[in-house]
Amino acid sequence: MIRSILHLRPAPGRTGDLLGYIAEEGIVSRALALPGCLAAEVATSIPDGGDVVVSGLWASMEAYEGWLRSPERLRKGSGMLALLDLQAGEVAAARLYRVDEITTAGQSDGNVTG
């Protein structure tokens, strides 16, 4: 499995607008509709919400690459640019991680294979 983590820095005072855009455009639900997207989350930093993180759990690298090639992702992602702090340097940095273990409440062995 693959975990994608996208860090976004909203323009000053635009965190609510960015969260609204993500929700209204159905970005998370569009990702979840693709084969191999197992989960997706949007989170804001505490206490001020100055950073936004979009995280996805993908069955495979191929599933994540399918999201990257999605025309919907490209259109919707470019629409966010006006809401981001372009002066902050890196506008959006996606990082990928191989998921080595998942453990949930009541589960004793969370090893992931494959």
Buried (B, 14 or more C-beta within 10 A) or exposed (E): BBBBBBBBBBBEEBBEBBBEBBEEBEBBEBBEEBEBBBEBEBEBEEEEBEBBEBBBBBBEEEBBEBBEEBEBBEEBBEEBEEBBBEEEEEBBEEEEEEEEEEEEEEEEEEEEEE
